[in-house]
Amino acid sequence: MEDDTISPSSTLSTLRHRKGHSTDTSLDTSTTPPPPQQDDEDQDEQDTKKQQRPPYNPQRGFDAMLLLVTFMAFFTRCWNIGDPAQVVFDEVHFGKFASYYLRREYYFDVHPPLGKLLLAAVGYAVGYDGHFLFDHIGDDYIEHGVPYVALRLLPATCGALIVPVVFLILKELGLSVAGATFGAFLIILDNSLITQSRLILLDSMLTLFCVCSIYAWIRFYKKRHVPFSFEWYFWLSMTGIALACTTGVKMVGLFTVAAVGIAVLFDLWNLLDYRRGLSLREFARHFSARALCLIFLPLVVYLAFFYVHFAILVKSGPGDAFMSPAFQDGLLGSEMNTNSSAIPFFSNITIRHRETTAYLHSHPEKYPLRYDDGRISTQGQQVTGYPHRDLNNHWTIEPVDPALYPSAAPYTPTDQETERNVRYVRPNDLVRLRHARTNSHLITHDVASPLTPTHMEMTTIPANDTNRYNETLWKIQLVADDSSDKLWSKRAHFRLVNAIHNVAVHCHKGQLPDWGFGQQEVNGNKALKEANNVWWIDQVEHARIINGTEIGEPIIDPKTQPQKPTLPFLSKFVELQSLMFAHNAGLTKPHPYSSTPITWPFVLRGISFWERKAGLRQIYLLGNPLIWWLSITGTVMYAAMWIMDRILLRRGIDDFGPIRTWWDNAIGFLFVTWLTHYLPFFLMGRMLFLHHYLPSFIFSVLVLVCTLEFCFVRVWSLSQRKKSVLRPSRTYVMLTSLIVVGAAWGYWYFAPLTYGIGFESVPSLQSRKWLSSWDLQHA
């Protein structure tokens, strides 16, 4: 990246020469005859005309084109935005979360809160109260009185603003007016960016903050010759704030942090060079300024998003079950306080898994004698995780019989237990769990579980079988310290650890085959501290407990229950952040429209967002093929040219000369940014989709545009001995115009899939299916 556009003063004769050899190409004027007098007069006339011509001012062109591309961006994103007036794709999630903010009910999501807070702010501004929960794709907005157009306009505005920011990035990198306009039009005419911007989704916000981060960093870098000035600090701070906003929308914003971080490291490495003349004290000042603005400031801003998040969501809601009891205890109306009771022995209880919310479940069906991999089971009764309420979820919690297990700790009743004639379950007690419907006790034994051979099989044995009594004993091991001398429903999270085998009852999202009805596997895990070993008691049935409250205990009205913030803000933040990472990594369930990163640049797969058979209407996320295929071609072309240039340099051949600095710093930075937003997805185990590539796609477009500008403007200017402002050749203008025309045709051709406006006939729809992997509806 440079301070200004390059004004080449060297000629093409300086190119492609061996280092160390003379490059003097001056002509021997003594042997050159003087030109005719008429030629001198013609030259004087041409010089006079040039002097009368007004100087070329590229800024006017930039201003005019900036207005044009901004208008076009808003038009393509906002046209007919109210159609369809139904819930589309992931609007079921992000619209729902905005509603929860307006209802102030706590929810859990794997993404940070900024994008959803902005959506909620729009809803609040137009008087929406959050009454609609966006439950199903296809639900009607107008029927339910939802201001969906206003909500969609926020992502559309963000998607439109990406275009002028991209234009300004190209301008700051030193591209010509034609080059910056060319790049902006490629972003304007991409169908996937339009589709993702017209709905109540987060990706346009993420991408806008991402490109703003890159723009701010470029502006800061161009102020490197005036360090510690106001503008220098301003753009450095803007970079940090934009990075915080990027990460505040989605965690993949960390890829943008990585891109800027790499640039910062290179910058500091150059500053450390003794030839720069900086003292260690001055270098430390540079380092401190960057640490302050790019680490501390973004962290504070990022924390502020969560502070607002917690300040709004003060009521109990659907996200309670994901959080710790201490966290839930601070929510207004939480069942931790209104519907929690001590557990008496011989209560009929249901036990739920903290990570997946599945119930501990059993039924009379048996494990198969032989699994698909050839392993043998005991053919014992199945124990599984089941996500729905069912009579087979009920277990009776029983105390240890000292006659059958003499080593059990002696029991001494408390005064309250004596008075109430009841015995409560206490933390660290040994208990037995008897399945109510099959009258059998939960056990584990040294037999491999069906899906996880390293874990023990979980099953049950008949209640009257005392030969394996010790294997039916489970220790209640609380996850967090609790001063209570009783085990409480709702609020106490615990592990069930087998007294003999020292394994914990474990559940995960893995589904059993048809013989297990697709229910979740439950087994015995030797790694006791794993998060998937944690359970809590949901329902309690006992003669002393009525409507969730034990006789003799005060009844708490959820409307008047005082809010008790038992956890400080940072503890809440750390807990939520760790859960976000864990659950995001756990999104591994197969999806019909998921795809792999290697396919993204080639648009081998799209995503069906919405469809209606009447009129053959559908919204299908699909990139403009011409733009996507050209962008990955340009990116690969840059990498190949860079490698070839380095090989030639090793042989002493310098093809680029003085323009290599721009080639390396400007395009190289964009190429690294493309890599940091793309390569990490290859390491992820979760389900991935085409829209994850959109930030990378934008940077591949920038690499393409800059590479063409380099070849057809900068190298061409050197060959033409241009010494003034860079101006594109006719060839370059014609080439880019041709590409834009082709991109415009692609935008128009696939617009029915982008806007969901439908097709006249099935053949017309089928003609859009260029690849067999594009799984269009009704085609």
C-alpha positions in Angstrom: 0.0 0.0 0.0 1.3 3.4 -0.9 0.7 7.0 0.1 -0.2 7.9 -3.5 -0.6 6.4 -6.8 2.7 5.5 -8.5 3.9 8.1 -11.0 6.5 6.0 -12.9 9.6 8.0 -13.9 11.5 5.0 -15.1 11.0 3.6 -18.6 10.4 0.1 -19.8 14.1 -0.1 -20.6 14.7 -0.5 -16.8 12.7 -3.7 -16.8 13.9 -7.2 -17.5 17.6 -6.6 -16.9 20.2 -8.6 -15.0 21.1 -7.0 -11.7 24.6 -5.6 -11.7 24.7 -4.8 -15.4 24.5 -1.4 -17.0 21.1 -0.3 -18.1 22.3 2.9 -19.9 20.2 3.1 -23.0 21.0 6.7 -24.0 21.2 7.4 -27.7 24.3 8.6 -29.5 22.9 12.0 -30.7 26.0 12.8 -32.7 24.9 10.3 -35.4 21.3 11.4 -35.4 20.4 13.9 -38.1 18.4 17.0 -37.1 14.6 16.7 -37.6 13.0 18.8 -40.3 11.8 22.3 -39.5 8.2 21.4 -40.2 8.3 18.7 -37.5 9.4 21.4 -35.0 6.4 23.5 -35.9 4.0 20.6 -35.6 5.4 19.7 -32.2 5.1 23.3 -31.0 1.5 23.3 -32.1 0.8 20.1 -30.2 2.5 21.4 -27.1 0.4 24.6 -27.2 -2.8 22.5 -27.4 -1.7 20.4 -24.4 -1.1 23.5 -22.4 -4.6 24.8 -23.2 -6.2 21.5 -22.1 -7.4 21.6 -18.5 -5.3 19.3 -16.2 -6.7 15.8 -15.5 -8.4 15.8 -12.1 -9.3 12.2 -11.1 -11.0 13.3 -7.9 -14.0 14.6 -9.9 -14.3 11.2 -11.5 -14.0 9.4 -8.1 -16.7 11.6 -6.6 -19.1 11.0 -9.5 -18.6 7.3 -9.6 -18.9 7.0 -5.9 -22.4 8.5 -6.0 -23.3 6.3 -9.0 -22.2 3.0 -7.4 -23.8 3.8 -4.1 -27.1 4.5 -5.8 -26.9 1.3 -7.8 -26.0 -0.7 -4.6 -29.1 0.6 -2.8 -31.3 0.0 -5.8 -30.3 -3.6 -6.2 -30.5 -4.4 -2.5 -33.8 -2.6 -1.7 -35.9 -3.2 -4.8 -39.1 -5.0 -3.9 -37.7 -5.8 -0.5 -41.2 -6.5 0.9 -41.6 -9.6 -1.2 -42.0 -12.3 -0.1 -44.0 -11.2 3.0 -43.1 -14.5 4.7 -40.4 -15.8 7.0 -37.4 -16.8 4.8 -34.5 -19.2 5.8 -32.6 -18.0 8.9 -35.0 -15.2 9.6 -36.5 -17.9 11.9 -33.5 -17.4 14.1 -32.4 -13.8 13.9 -35.9 -12.4 13.8 -36.8 -14.5 16.8 -33.7 -13.2 18.7 -34.7 -9.6 17.9 -38.1 -10.4 19.4 -36.6 -11.8 22.5 -34.7 -8.5 23.0 -37.9 -6.6 22.7 -39.6 -9.0 25.2 -36.4 -8.8 27.4 -36.4 -12.6 27.7 -33.1 -14.4 27.9 -32.1 -16.5 24.9 -28.9 -18.3 23.8 -27.2 -18.1 20.5 -23.7 -19.1 19.2 -23.2 -15.6 17.7 -22.2 -12.4 19.6 -25.1 -9.9 20.2 -24.3 -6.8 18.1 -26.1 -7.7 14.9 -29.2 -8.9 16.8 -29.1 -5.8 19.0 -29.2 -3.6 15.9 -32.2 -5.5 14.5 -33.9 -5.1 17.8 -33.1 -1.4 17.8 -34.9 -1.0 14.5 -37.9 -3.0 15.7 -38.0 -0.8 18.8 -37.8 2.4 16.7 -40.8 1.4 14.6 -42.9 0.3 17.6 -42.6 -3.4 17.3 -43.1 -5.2 20.6 -41.7 -8.7 19.8 -45.0 -10.5 19.8 -44.0 -12.6 16.8 -41.5 -15.4 17.2 -40.7 -16.3 13.5 -41.3 -20.0 14.3 -41.5 -21.4 10.8 -40.3 -20.6 7.3 -43.3 -19.4 5.3 -45.2 -17.8 8.3 -47.0 -14.7 7.1 -45.7 -11.3 8.3 -48.6 -9.2 7.3 -51.1 -11.5 9.0 -49.2 -11.2 12.3 -48.5 -7.4 12.0 -44.7 -7.6 11.8 -42.7 -4.6 10.5 -40.6 -6.9 8.5 -39.7 -4.4 5.8 -38.1 -2.1 8.3 -36.2 -5.0 9.8 -35.0 -6.1 6.3 -33.9 -2.6 5.5 -31.2 -2.7 8.1 -29.3 -5.6 6.5 -30.1 -4.1 3.0 -28.5 -0.8 4.0 -25.4 -2.6 5.4 -25.2 -4.6 2.2 -25.5 -1.5 0.0 -22.8 0.3 2.0 -20.3 -2.5 1.4 -20.1 -1.2 -2.2 -18.9 2.4 -1.5 -16.5 1.1 1.1 -15.0 -1.3 -1.5 -14.8 1.6 -3.9 -12.9 3.7 -1.4 -10.6 0.8 -0.5 -9.6 0.6 -4.2 -9.2 4.3 -4.4 -6.9 4.4 -1.4 -4.9 1.6 -2.8 -4.1 3.8 -5.8 -6.4 2.4 -8.4 -7.7 4.5 -11.3 -11.3 5.7 -11.4 -12.0 3.0 -13.9 -10.5 0.3 -11.7 -12.3 1.4 -8.6 -15.6 1.6 -10.5 -15.0 -1.8 -12.1 -14.5 -3.4 -8.6 -17.6 -1.7 -7.2 -19.8 -2.9 -10.0 -18.6 -6.5 -9.5 -19.8 -6.3 -5.9 -23.1 -4.6 -7.0 -23.9 -7.3 -9.5 -23.2 -10.3 -7.4 -26.5 -12.2 -6.8 -25.3 -13.9 -3.6 -24.4 -10.6 -1.8 -27.8 -9.2 -2.9 -29.7 -12.2 -1.6 -27.9 -12.2 1.7 -28.5 -8.5 2.2 -32.3 -8.5 1.6 -33.3 -10.6 4.5 -33.2 -10.4 8.3 -29.7 -12.0 8.5 -26.4 -11.0 10.0 -24.0 -11.5 7.1 -24.3 -8.1 5.4 -23.5 -6.5 8.8 -20.6 -8.8 9.3 -19.2 -8.1 5.8 -19.7 -4.3 6.1 -17.7 -4.1 9.4 -15.1 -6.4 7.8 -14.4 -4.2 4.8 -14.6 -1.1 7.1 -11.8 -2.6 9.2 -9.7 -3.1 6.1 -10.4 0.4 4.9 -9.5 2.0 8.2 -6.3 0.0 8.4 -5.3 1.2 4.9 -6.0 4.8 5.8 -3.9 4.4 9.0 -1.1 2.8 7.1 -1.0 5.7 4.7 -0.4 8.0 7.6 2.7 6.1 8.7 4.9 9.1 7.8 3.1 11.3 10.3 3.0 9.0 13.3 1.1 10.0 16.5 -0.8 12.7 14.6 -4.5 13.1 15.2 -5.4 11.4 11.9 -2.9 8.6 12.6 -4.6 7.9 15.9 -8.0 8.4 14.5 -7.7 5.7 11.8 -5.9 3.4 14.1 -8.7 3.7 16.6 -11.3 3.3 13.8 -9.6 0.1 12.8 -9.9 -1.3 16.4 -13.6 -0.3 16.7 -14.4 -1.8 13.3 -12.7 -5.0 14.3 -14.7 -5.1 17.5 -17.9 -4.6 15.5 -17.0 -7.4 13.0 -16.4 -9.9 15.8 -19.4 -8.5 17.6 -21.7 -9.7 14.8 -20.2 -13.2 14.3 -17.1 -15.0 15.7 -15.7 -15.4 12.2 -14.9 -11.7 12.6 -11.7 -13.1 14.3 -10.5 -13.9 10.7 -10.5 -10.1 10.0 -8.6 -9.6 13.3 -6.1 -12.2 12.0 -5.7 -10.4 8.7 -5.1 -7.0 10.3 -2.9 -8.7 13.0 -0.6 -10.1 10.3 -0.3 -6.6 8.7 0.5 -5.1 12.1 3.3 -7.6 12.7 4.9 -6.8 9.3 4.5 -3.1 10.1 6.2 -3.5 13.5 8.9 -5.7 12.0 9.8 -2.9 9.5 9.8 -0.3 12.3 12.2 -2.4 14.3 14.8 -2.3 11.4 17.7 -0.2 12.6 17.8 1.5 9.2 14.5 3.2 10.1 16.4 5.2 12.8 13.9 4.6 15.6 15.2 4.3 19.1 13.8 1.4 21.3 11.8 4.0 23.2 10.2 5.3 20.0 9.5 1.7 18.9 7.9 1.0 22.3 5.7 4.0 21.8 4.6 2.6 18.4 4.0 -0.8 19.9 2.0 0.6 22.8 -0.2 2.7 20.5 -1.1 -0.3 18.4 -1.7 -2.5 21.5 -4.0 0.2 23.0 -6.0 0.8 19.8 -6.1 -2.7 18.3 -6.2 -4.9 21.5 -7.5 -2.9 24.5 -10.0 -0.7 22.6 -11.7 -3.5 20.6 -11.9 -5.6 23.8 -13.6 -2.9 25.7 -16.1 -2.3 22.8 -16.7 -6.0 22.4 -17.4 -6.3 26.2 -19.8 -3.4 25.9 -22.0 -5.3 23.4 -22.4 -8.1 26.0 -23.0 -5.6 28.8 -25.9 -4.2 26.8 -27.0 -7.8 26.0 -27.2 -8.7 29.7 -28.8 -5.4 30.7 -31.7 -6.0 28.3 -32.3 -9.7 28.8 -33.3 -9.6 32.4 -36.2 -12.0 32.3 -36.2 -15.8 32.3 -36.5 -17.2 28.7 -35.7 -20.1 26.4 -32.0 -19.8 26.9 -32.0 -20.5 30.7 -31.3 -24.2 30.4 -27.9 -23.5 28.7 -26.6 -21.5 31.6 -25.4 -22.3 35.1 -27.7 -22.2 38.1 -25.9 -19.1 39.4 -26.5 -17.4 36.0 -30.1 -18.3 36.0 -30.6 -17.2 39.5 -30.2 -13.6 38.4 -33.0 -13.7 35.8 -36.4 -12.4 36.7 -39.0 -15.2 37.0 -36.4 -17.9 36.8 -37.5 -21.4 37.7 -34.4 -21.5 39.9 -36.4 -19.5 42.4 -40.1 -20.0 41.4 -40.2 -23.7 40.7 -37.3 -25.3 42.4 -37.7 -27.8 45.2 -35.5 -30.0 47.3 -35.5 -33.6 46.2 -36.9 -36.1 48.7 -35.9 -39.8 48.2 -38.5 -41.9 46.4 -39.5 -38.9 44.3 -40.4 -39.5 40.7 -38.0 -37.3 38.7 -37.0 -36.5 35.1 -33.3 -35.8 34.5 -32.1 -33.5 31.7 -28.8 -33.1 29.9 -27.3 -29.7 30.2 -25.6 -29.5 26.8 -28.4 -31.0 24.6 -31.4 -30.7 27.0 -32.3 -34.3 26.2 -34.0 -36.4 28.9 -32.4 -39.5 30.4 -34.7 -42.1 28.8 -35.1 -45.8 28.7 -37.6 -48.2 27.1 -38.1 -52.0 26.9 -36.3 -52.4 23.6 -32.9 -54.1 23.7 -29.5 -53.3 22.2 -28.9 -55.6 19.1 -26.7 -58.6 19.8 -24.3 -57.6 17.0 -23.5 -54.0 15.9 -22.8 -53.1 12.3 -19.0 -53.1 12.9 -19.2 -56.7 14.2 -18.9 -55.9 18.0 -21.1 -57.8 20.4 -23.4 -56.2 23.0 -25.1 -57.6 26.1 -28.6 -57.1 24.5 -29.5 -55.2 27.6 -32.3 -52.6 27.9 -31.6 -49.5 25.9 -30.8 -46.2 27.8 -30.8 -43.2 25.6 -31.3 -39.4 25.4 -34.7 -38.3 24.2 -35.6 -34.6 23.5 -39.3 -34.7 24.2 -41.4 -35.3 27.3 -42.4 -38.9 27.7 -43.4 -41.3 30.4 -40.3 -43.3 29.7 -38.2 -40.3 31.0 -39.3 -40.9 34.6 -37.0 -42.3 37.2 -37.4 -43.0 41.0 -34.5 -41.8 43.0 -33.8 -44.3 45.9 -31.3 -44.3 48.8 -28.6 -47.0 49.4 -29.6 -50.0 51.5 -26.8 -50.3 54.2 -27.5 -54.0 54.5 -26.5 -54.5 50.8 -23.7 -51.8 50.7 -22.2 -51.6 54.2 -19.6 -49.0 53.2 -22.2 -46.4 52.7 -21.8 -43.3 54.9 -24.2 -43.4 57.9 -27.3 -41.2 57.6 -28.3 -38.8 60.4 -31.6 -37.0 59.8 -31.8 -33.2 60.3 -34.4 -31.6 62.5 -36.4 -30.5 59.5 -36.3 -34.0 58.0 -37.5 -35.5 61.3 -40.3 -32.9 61.6 -41.4 -33.5 58.0 -40.9 -37.2 58.1 -38.9 -37.1 54.9 -35.3 -37.8 53.8 -33.8 -35.4 51.3 -31.1 -36.2 48.7 -27.8 -34.4 49.6 -24.8 -33.5 47.4 -22.3 -36.4 47.2 -25.0 -38.9 48.3 -25.0 -42.4 46.7 -28.3 -43.0 45.0 -30.0 -45.6 42.8 -32.2 -44.7 39.8 -35.1 -47.0 39.1 -36.8 -46.7 35.7 -40.5 -46.2 36.6 -42.1 -48.0 33.6 -39.8 -51.0 33.4 -39.0 -51.3 37.1 -35.3 -51.7 36.4 -32.2 -49.9 37.8 -29.7 -47.9 35.9 -26.2 -49.5 35.6 -23.1 -49.4 33.5 -20.6 -52.1 32.9 -17.3 -52.8 31.1 -18.9 -53.4 27.6 -18.3 -50.9 24.8 -21.1 -48.5 24.0 -22.8 -48.6 20.5 -21.4 -45.4 19.0 -18.4 -44.7 21.2 -16.4 -47.9 21.8 -14.1 -46.2 24.3 -17.1 -45.5 26.6 -19.0 -48.0 28.6 -22.5 -49.3 27.7 -25.4 -47.9 29.8 -28.3 -50.2 30.5 -30.6 -51.4 33.3 -31.1 -54.6 35.3 -34.3 -55.8 37.0 -35.1 -54.2 40.3 -35.1 -57.6 42.1 -31.5 -58.4 40.9 -29.3 -57.9 43.9 -26.2 -59.8 42.5 -25.0 -56.6 40.8 -26.3 -54.2 43.4 -23.0 -52.2 43.7 -23.1 -51.4 40.0 -26.5 -49.6 40.5 -25.0 -47.0 42.8 -24.4 -43.5 41.5 -22.7 -40.6 43.3 -24.3 -37.1 43.0 -21.3 -34.9 42.2 -22.1 -31.2 42.0 -20.4 -29.2 39.2 -20.2 -26.0 41.2 -19.9 -25.5 45.0 -23.2 -25.2 46.7 -23.7 -24.2 50.3 -27.0 -26.0 50.4 -27.3 -29.3 52.3 -29.9 -30.5 49.8 -30.1 -31.4 46.1 -32.5 -28.9 44.4 -34.3 -29.4 41.1 -33.7 -26.8 38.3 -30.8 -25.1 40.0 -28.3 -27.9 40.8 -26.1 -29.2 38.0 -24.4 -32.4 38.7 -22.6 -35.5 37.4 -23.8 -39.1 38.1 -20.6 -41.0 38.7 -20.8 -44.8 39.1 -19.5 -46.0 42.5 -17.7 -49.1 41.1 -16.5 -48.1 37.6 -15.9 -44.4 38.2 -17.5 -43.3 35.0 -20.0 -40.5 34.5 -23.3 -40.7 32.7 -22.5 -39.1 29.3 -24.8 -37.9 26.5 -24.0 -36.3 23.1 -25.8 -35.5 19.9 -24.8 -38.7 18.1 -27.9 -40.5 17.0 -28.4 -44.3 17.3 -29.4 -46.3 14.2 -33.0 -47.3 13.5 -32.9 -50.0 16.3 -32.5 -47.1 18.7 -35.1 -44.9 17.0 -32.6 -42.2 16.2 -32.4 -41.2 19.8 -29.2 -39.9 21.4 -26.5 -42.2 22.7 -26.0 -42.3 26.5 -22.9 -44.1 27.9 -20.3 -44.1 30.7 -17.4 -41.7 30.3 -14.1 -42.1 32.2 -13.3 -38.4 31.6 -15.4 -37.1 34.4 -14.8 -33.4 33.8 -16.2 -33.2 30.3 -19.1 -30.8 29.8 -21.3 -33.5 28.3 -21.5 -35.3 31.6 -23.6 -32.7 33.3 -27.3 -33.1 34.2 -30.0 -31.5 36.2 -33.4 -32.5 37.6 -36.3 -31.0 35.8 -39.7 -32.3 37.1 -40.2 -33.7 40.6 -43.3 -35.7 41.7 -43.7 -36.4 45.4 -46.6 -36.3 47.9 -45.1 -33.3 49.6 -44.6 -31.3 46.3 -47.5 -29.5 44.7 -47.0 -27.4 41.5 -43.3 -27.4 42.0 -43.3 -26.1 45.6 -43.0 -28.3 48.7 -45.5 -28.1 51.5 -44.2 -25.7 54.1 -42.1 -23.7 51.7 -43.1 -20.1 50.6 -44.8 -19.7 47.2 -42.9 -17.2 45.1 -44.8 -15.1 42.5 -42.6 -14.8 39.4 -43.9 -11.3 38.8 -42.7 -10.0 42.1 -39.6 -12.2 42.5 -36.7 -9.8 43.1 -33.9 -9.9 40.6 -30.8 -11.3 42.2 -27.6 -10.7 40.2 -25.5 -13.4 41.8 -22.8 -13.3 39.2 -20.6 -10.3 38.2 -20.6 -9.2 34.6 -17.2 -10.7 33.7 -18.3 -14.1 35.1 -21.4 -14.0 33.0 -19.3 -13.0 29.9 -16.8 -15.8 30.4 -19.6 -18.4 30.9 -21.5 -17.3 27.8 -18.4 -16.9 25.6 -17.3 -20.5 26.4 -20.7 -21.9 25.7 -20.8 -20.0 22.4 -17.5 -21.5 21.3 -18.5 -25.0 22.4 -22.0 -25.0 20.8 -20.7 -23.4 17.6 -18.2 -26.2 17.2 -20.9 -28.7 18.0 -23.1 -27.7 15.0 -22.2 -30.9 13.1 -25.7 -32.2 12.3 -25.9 -32.8 8.5 -27.9 -30.3 6.5 -29.3 -30.8 3.0 -27.7 -27.5 1.8 -24.3 -27.7 3.6 -21.2 -27.6 1.4 -17.4 -27.9 1.8 -15.0 -25.0 1.5 -13.2 -26.4 -1.5 -16.4 -26.0 -3.6 -17.2 -22.4 -2.6 -15.1 -20.4 -5.1 -16.5 -22.4 -8.0 -20.2 -22.0 -6.9 -20.8 -25.8 -7.0 -23.6 -25.6 -4.5 -26.1 -23.0 -3.4 -28.7 -22.8 -0.6 -32.5 -22.9 -0.9 -33.9 -20.1 1.2 -37.6 -20.2 0.4 -39.9 -21.6 -2.2 -43.5 -21.6 -3.4 -44.8 -23.9 -6.1 -47.3 -21.4 -7.4 -45.5 -19.3 -10.0 -42.4 -21.5 -9.6 -41.1 -19.0 -7.0 -38.0 -19.6 -4.9 -35.1 -17.7 -3.3 -31.8 -19.6 -3.9 -28.5 -18.3 -2.7 -26.2 -18.5 -5.7 -23.2 -16.3 -6.7 -23.1 -14.7 -10.1 -21.1 -17.4 -11.8 -19.1 -15.1 -14.1 -17.9 -12.9 -11.2 -17.1 -15.8 -8.9 -15.2 -17.8 -11.6 -13.3 -14.7 -12.7 -12.4 -13.8 -9.1 -10.9 -17.1 -8.2 -9.1 -17.1 -11.5 -7.6 -13.7 -10.7 -6.6 -14.8 -7.3 -4.8 -17.8 -8.6 -3.2 -15.7 -11.3 -1.8 -13.3 -8.8 -0.3 -16.2 -6.7 1.2 -17.7 -9.9 2.7 -14.4 -11.0 4.0 -13.7 -7.5 5.8 -17.1 -7.4 7.2 -16.6 -11.0 8.4 -13.1 -10.1 10.3 -14.5 -7.1 11.9 -17.2 -9.2 13.0 -14.7 -11.7 14.4 -12.4 -9.0 16.5 -15.4 -7.7 18.0 -15.6 -11.2 18.7 -11.8 -11.3 15.8 -10.9 -13.6 13.7 -7.9 -12.5 10.5 -7.7 -14.5 8.6 -5.3 -12.2 11.2 -2.9 -11.1 9.9 0.1 -9.1 6.2 -1.0 -9.2 6.9 -4.2 -7.2 6.3 -2.3 -3.9 2.6 -1.8 -4.9 2.4 -5.3 -6.2 3.6 -6.7 -2.9 2.1 -4.3 -0.4 -1.3 -3.6 -1.9 -2.3 -6.8 -3.7 -0.3 -8.9 -1.3 -2.3 -7.6 1.6 -5.6 -8.3 -0.1 -4.4 -11.8 -1.0 -3.5 -12.5 2.6 -6.8 -11.2 3.8 -8.6 -13.6 1.3 -6.5 -16.4 2.8 -7.3 -15.6 6.4 -11.0 -15.5 5.7 -11.0 -18.7 3.7 -8.4 -21.2 4.9 -9.6 -21.5 8.5 -12.9 -23.1 7.3 -10.9 -26.2 6.2 -10.0 -26.8 9.8 -13.6 -26.7 11.1 -15.7 -29.8 11.9 -19.0 -28.0 12.0 -21.5 -27.8 9.2 -20.6 -25.1 6.7 -22.5 -23.2 4.0 -21.8 -21.1 0.9 -22.6 -17.8 2.7 -19.5 -18.4 4.9 -17.4 -17.6 1.9 -18.9 -14.2 1.2 -16.2 -12.0 3.0 -13.5 -14.1 1.2 -15.3 -13.6 -2.1 -15.2 -9.9 -1.7 -11.4 -9.9 -1.2 -10.9 -12.3 -4.1 -12.8 -9.7 -6.3 -10.4 -7.0 -5.0 -7.4 -9.2 -5.8 -8.8 -9.7 -9.4 -9.4 -6.0 -9.9 -6.0 -5.0 -8.6 -4.2 -7.6 -10.6 -5.9 -6.4 -13.8 -5.1 -2.8 -12.9 -1.5 -3.8 -12.3 -1.1 -5.5 -15.7 -3.1 -3.1 -17.9 -2.4 0.2 -16.1 0.8 0.2 -14.2 2.9 -2.0 -16.4 1.3 -0.3 -19.5 2.2 3.2 -18.1 5.8 2.2 -17.7 5.9 0.9 -21.3 4.4 4.2 -22.5 6.8 6.2 -20.4 4.0 7.9 -18.5 5.3 10.3 -15.9 2.1 11.9 -14.6 -1.1 10.5 -13.1 -1.8 6.9 -14.0 -4.5 6.7 -16.7 -6.0 3.4 -17.9 -5.4 2.3 -21.5 -8.3 1.8 -23.9 -7.7 -1.9 -23.8 -8.2 -1.9 -20.0 -11.4 0.2 -20.2 -12.8 -2.1 -23.0 -11.8 -5.3 -21.1 -13.4 -4.1 -17.8 -16.5 -2.8 -19.6 -16.9 -6.1 -21.3 -16.6 -8.0 -17.9 -19.2 -5.6 -16.3 -21.6 -6.2 -19.2 -21.2 -9.9 -18.8 -21.7 -9.6 -15.0 -24.8 -7.5 -15.6 -26.2 -10.2 -17.9 -25.5 -12.8 -15.2 -27.2 -10.7 -12.5 -30.3 -10.3 -14.8 -30.4 -13.9 -15.8 -30.3 -15.2 -12.2 -32.4 -12.4 -10.7 -35.5 -14.5 -10.4 -33.7 -16.7 -8.0 -32.3 -13.7 -6.1 -35.5 -11.8 -5.7 -37.9 -14.8 -5.7 -40.0 -13.4 -8.5 -40.7 -16.8 -10.2 -40.6 -18.3 -13.7 -43.1 -18.6 -16.5 -42.4 -22.3 -17.1 -40.4 -25.2 -15.8 -38.0 -25.1 -18.9 -37.3 -21.4 -18.1 -36.4 -22.5 -14.5 -34.3 -25.4 -15.7 -32.3 -23.2 -18.0 -30.9 -21.5 -14.9 -29.5 -24.9 -13.6 -26.1 -24.7 -15.2 -24.6 -27.3 -12.8 -26.3 -30.5 -11.7 -25.3 -29.8 -8.1 -27.5 -26.7 -8.1 -30.5 -28.2 -6.4 -33.2 -25.8 -7.5 -36.7 -26.5 -6.4 -39.3 -27.6 -9.1 -36.4 -28.1 -11.6 
